């Protein structure tokens, strides 16, 4: 087994010890980090960094899309799918032509979804503890 830094070990343990909802929350947290980093990179003129951050953000959205269960999720899964497709399109457009306002709008939407997933994961954890 390769040696991991303390932070990498912590992240690995956090992922391995998480349930499905908690993993979605972690994906959203990572997505928000990438989007905020891309905004900083737009402000500083870091083209390579911006493109890399947005590519990783797009990969995370694709991962979120792949986790959708359309049978169990019904209409909510369909709506999330459409929203994720919108995010991927916007992120791609921002990677090609940086528009800070557009990125901030996407980041705001993602932050709202993140908050909802945090509440859902917390609620499930509380119900499981009963």
PEQUIJO-V400392 format. One line per field, one symbol per residue. psi: psi as a letter, one per 30 degrees, with the letter a starting at -180 (. if undefined). burial: # if it has 9 or more other C-alpha atoms within 8 Angstrom, else .. A space follows every 50 residues. Layout:
psi->???
burial->???
//
This chain:
psi->klkkleeeeeeeeeefgkaeeeeeeeeeeeeeeeeeeeeeeeefgjeeee eeeeeeeeeeeeeeeffkjfeefbeeeeeeeeeeeeeeeeeeeeeejkje eeeeeeeeeeeeeeeeeeeeeeeeeeeff.
burial->........#.....#..#..############.######.##...#..## #.######.###.##..#.#..##..##.##..#..##.######....# .###.##..##..#..##.##.........
//
